[in-house]
Amino acid sequence: MSETFDVAVIGAGCAGLCAAIQAGRAGAETVLIEKNGICGGTLTMCGINYPGIFNAWGKQVIGGIGWELVRKTLEETGAEIPNFSKEEMTCHWQHQIRTNPVVFAALADQALLDAGVSIRFHTMPGGIVRDGGLWKLTLCGKDGLYDLFARVVIDCSGDANAVKMAGYAVNQPESCQPGTLSVYAIGYEEDQLDFPALESAFNEAVKKGEVLPEDMGWAKGFNRGFFHGHGGNSNHICGINAADSAGRTRMEIAGRESILRIYRFLHRQPGLENLEFRFGSGECGVRETRTIVGEKTVTVEDYVSGRVYDDAICYGFYPVDLHDEKLGLDKRDLAPGVVPTVPLGALIPRKSEGFLAAGRILSSDRLANSALRVQAPCMAMGQAAGAAGALSAETGRNPIDLPIDDVRNLLLKHGAILP
Ligand SMILES: Cc1cc2nc3c(=O)[nH]c(=O)nc-3n(C[C@H](O)[C@H](O)[C@H](O)COP(=O)(O)OP(=O)(O)OC[C@H]3O[C@@H](n4cnc5c(N)ncnc54)[C@H](O)[C@@H]3O)c2cc1C
C-alpha cells in the first residue's frame, strides 16, 4: 500500500528544506525527496556557504526558518551574529554571512526531524502524474522504484524538474549563466607570490591553449582572488545548461577539466610548487537553468522599483547580478531604500493544481532572477511555499485560491518577515 502525504517537497536546498520544515511545523504530513545525501544544496554541496542577504538599509528583511538555521549555526560555531543596523549596502558581499556548512546541514536534519518530516535522501522522482485528485510520485531509491501520493507537490529542485515532469510550462534561456566548481587550495603563502609574473605566465598559457581565461576568474582571466579565496567561487564553466542529468554530467566533467588545467598550470609556477587542492566541492554550483512560468512573473522593472505585490510573501535584497559568459559580471545596485518583494503568484505554476515551486526557479525574468536566486530569498520563498502547501493540503483549495491573509498569518506565526 503506497503512503499518502499532504506535502511532497522535491529538493532539500535552501528553498526545499525551509519549505519542508514549514509544512511539517504547520501540521502537514510532509516528505522531503533529495537526490544527494545532505541538505543545503548549493550552500553545502557547492562551497557557497555565505548566504545573502537578510538585511537592507539598516534593518532585517528576511527572518523565519532560514534565518533561524543560520543563526543557530553561528551560535553553535561561536561566530559573530551580524549587525543588521548597518545602512551602507553597496558592498553587498559584506552582508553575506559565512556559515559553517557541516553544522548547518546537521542542524537542518534535526529541524526537519523535529518537524516530523520524512526525509528521503538518495532519491529522485522519475514520474509525477495526477491520480484520483492526488499527485502520484514514482520515486527511484537505491533499491528501485516505488510510488507515493501527495496532495501538494513543491518543486525546489533548482531546475524545475518536478514542474516539467508534471507537464507545466517552464522557461529555459538559450544561453544561461555559467556554473562554478570550487576547490579548497592550500600550500602557498599569498603574500610571497609574484602576481605580475603569475599573470603574464597565465596570459602566455592562455595563448598556448593550456588554460582558458575563465578557468581562473569569471571571463576576465587571471584573478588574484583565486589565491585569497583558496580557489572558492573562482572559475566559470560556460556554455552548458545543467537542468537535466545529461547537462549536469557535461557540466561536472567540464568543471573538473577546468580544475585540472589550472592545477597543472599553477603547480609549475614559482611559489606554488607545494600547491594542493585539498578538497573539491561535491558538485558544480549552478546559477541558472530554468524558471517556472508562474501565475505572476517578477520582471527586473518590478524588482528595481521595489514593487510591493498584493500577494507579497517575502522580501528579497541583492543587486542584479548576472554573470555573462563573455562580458563578466553585470551588477546593478538597488537604489537607496528599495527592498523588492516576491508574490505568491510567482511560486505557482500557471494553471496548476496542488503545485508550488520555490527557490531560484521562481517565475521571473533573467535579470530579476539573477538577484532573487540568492540564498536568503530562496529560504524565505521556500518557507512561503511550505506554508501555502500546508494550507492547500488542509483546505483542499488550490494554492492560487488560498486567501492570502491565511498564508501571511501562518508565515507570521512562524517568524517570517512580511512586506
Ligand atoms: C557559484 C555560485 C555562487 C553563488 N554565490 C552566492 C552568494 O554569494 N550568496 C548567495 O546567497 N547566493 C549565491 N549563489 C546563489 C545560491 O547559492 C543559489 O541560487 C541558491 O542556493 C539556490 O537555492 P535552491 O534551494 O533554489 O536550489 P539548490 O541550492 O540548487 O538546491 C536544490 C536541491 O535540490 C536537489 N535536487 C535537484 N534536482 C533534484 C531532483 N530531480 N530530485 C531530487 N532532488 C533534486 C539538489 O541536490 C539540491 O539539494 C551562488 C550560486 C552559485 C552557483
The ligand as an SDF file (V2000), in Angstrom:
LIG
                    3D

 53 58  0  0  0  0  0  0  0  0999 V2000
   28.9030   29.7370   -7.9350 C   0  0  0  0  0  0  0  0  0  0  0  0
   27.7380   30.3240   -7.2330 C   0  0  0  0  0  0  0  0  0  0  0  0
   27.9410   31.4050   -6.3650 C   0  0  0  0  0  0  0  0  0  0  0  0
   26.8760   31.9310   -5.6650 C   0  0  0  0  0  0  0  0  0  0  0  0
   27.0950   32.9420   -4.7640 N   0  0  0  0  0  0  0  0  0  0  0  0
   26.1140   33.2640   -3.8790 C   0  0  0  0  0  0  0  0  0  0  0  0
   26.3730   34.1100   -2.7860 C   0  0  0  0  0  0  0  0  0  0  0  0
   27.4650   34.6480   -2.6540 O   0  0  0  0  0  0  0  0  0  0  0  0
   25.3730   34.3430   -1.8830 N   0  0  0  0  0  0  0  0  0  0  0  0
   24.1390   33.7850   -2.0320 C   0  0  0  0  0  0  0  0  0  0  0  0
   23.2840   33.9860   -1.1720 O   0  0  0  0  0  0  0  0  0  0  0  0
   23.8520   33.0080   -3.1000 N   0  0  0  0  0  0  0  0  0  0  0  0
   24.8050   32.7260   -4.0150 C   0  0  0  0  0  0  0  0  0  0  0  0
   24.5380   31.9090   -5.0740 N   0  0  0  0  0  0  0  0  0  0  0  0
   23.1410   31.5330   -5.3810 C   0  0  0  0  0  0  0  0  0  0  0  0
   22.5680   30.4900   -4.4810 C   0  0  0  0  0  0  0  0  0  0  0  0
   23.5620   29.7000   -3.8690 O   0  0  0  0  0  0  0  0  0  0  0  0
   21.5840   29.5510   -5.1930 C   0  0  0  0  0  0  0  0  0  0  0  0
   20.8870   30.1820   -6.2300 O   0  0  0  0  0  0  0  0  0  0  0  0
   20.5780   29.0340   -4.1540 C   0  0  0  0  0  0  0  0  0  0  0  0
   21.2940   28.3260   -3.1760 O   0  0  0  0  0  0  0  0  0  0  0  0
   19.5310   28.1840   -4.8160 C   0  0  0  0  0  0  0  0  0  0  0  0
   18.7830   27.5140   -3.8330 O   0  0  0  0  0  0  0  0  0  0  0  0
   17.6830   26.4610   -4.2540 P   0  0  0  0  0  0  0  0  0  0  0  0
   17.2050   25.8500   -2.9960 O   0  0  0  0  0  0  0  0  0  0  0  0
   16.7130   27.0970   -5.1750 O   0  0  0  0  0  0  0  0  0  0  0  0
   18.4670   25.4060   -5.1610 O   0  0  0  0  0  0  0  0  0  0  0  0
   19.7220   24.4630   -4.8600 P   0  0  0  0  0  0  0  0  0  0  0  0
   20.6470   25.0260   -3.8800 O   0  0  0  0  0  0  0  0  0  0  0  0
   20.2570   24.1270   -6.2220 O   0  0  0  0  0  0  0  0  0  0  0  0
   19.0620   23.1790   -4.2190 O   0  0  0  0  0  0  0  0  0  0  0  0
   18.3410   22.2460   -4.9940 C   0  0  0  0  0  0  0  0  0  0  0  0
   18.3350   20.9210   -4.2580 C   0  0  0  0  0  0  0  0  0  0  0  0
   17.5310   20.0030   -4.9870 O   0  0  0  0  0  0  0  0  0  0  0  0
   18.2360   18.8000   -5.1950 C   0  0  0  0  0  0  0  0  0  0  0  0
   17.7360   18.2720   -6.4520 N   0  0  0  0  0  0  0  0  0  0  0  0
   17.9410   18.7730   -7.6890 C   0  0  0  0  0  0  0  0  0  0  0  0
   17.2690   18.0710   -8.5900 N   0  0  0  0  0  0  0  0  0  0  0  0
   16.6280   17.0820   -7.9260 C   0  0  0  0  0  0  0  0  0  0  0  0
   15.7690   16.0420   -8.3270 C   0  0  0  0  0  0  0  0  0  0  0  0
   15.4140   15.8880   -9.5990 N   0  0  0  0  0  0  0  0  0  0  0  0
   15.2870   15.2000   -7.3670 N   0  0  0  0  0  0  0  0  0  0  0  0
   15.6500   15.3520   -6.0700 C   0  0  0  0  0  0  0  0  0  0  0  0
   16.4620   16.3360   -5.6440 N   0  0  0  0  0  0  0  0  0  0  0  0
   16.9270   17.1970   -6.5680 C   0  0  0  0  0  0  0  0  0  0  0  0
   19.6910   19.1990   -5.2140 C   0  0  0  0  0  0  0  0  0  0  0  0
   20.5410   18.1290   -4.9030 O   0  0  0  0  0  0  0  0  0  0  0  0
   19.7160   20.3030   -4.1630 C   0  0  0  0  0  0  0  0  0  0  0  0
   19.9060   19.8050   -2.8670 O   0  0  0  0  0  0  0  0  0  0  0  0
   25.5770   31.3910   -5.8280 C   0  0  0  0  0  0  0  0  0  0  0  0
   25.3650   30.3160   -6.7040 C   0  0  0  0  0  0  0  0  0  0  0  0
   26.4420   29.7900   -7.3860 C   0  0  0  0  0  0  0  0  0  0  0  0
   26.2100   28.6090   -8.2770 C   0  0  0  0  0  0  0  0  0  0  0  0
  1  2  1  0
  2  3  1  0
  2 52  2  0
  3  4  2  0
  4  5  1  0
  4 50  1  0
  5  6  2  0
  6  7  1  0
  6 13  1  0
  7  8  2  0
  7  9  1  0
  9 10  1  0
 10 11  2  0
 10 12  1  0
 12 13  2  0
 13 14  1  0
 14 15  1  0
 14 50  1  0
 15 16  1  0
 16 17  1  0
 16 18  1  0
 18 19  1  0
 18 20  1  0
 20 21  1  0
 20 22  1  0
 22 23  1  0
 23 24  1  0
 24 25  2  0
 24 26  1  0
 24 27  1  0
 27 28  1  0
 28 29  2  0
 28 30  1  0
 28 31  1  0
 31 32  1  0
 32 33  1  0
 33 34  1  0
 33 48  1  0
 34 35  1  0
 35 36  1  0
 35 46  1  0
 36 37  1  0
 36 45  1  0
 37 38  2  0
 38 39  1  0
 39 40  1  0
 39 45  2  0
 40 41  1  0
 40 42  2  0
 42 43  1  0
 43 44  2  0
 44 45  1  0
 46 47  1  0
 46 48  1  0
 48 49  1  0
 50 51  2  0
 51 52  1  0
 52 53  1  0
M  END
$$$$
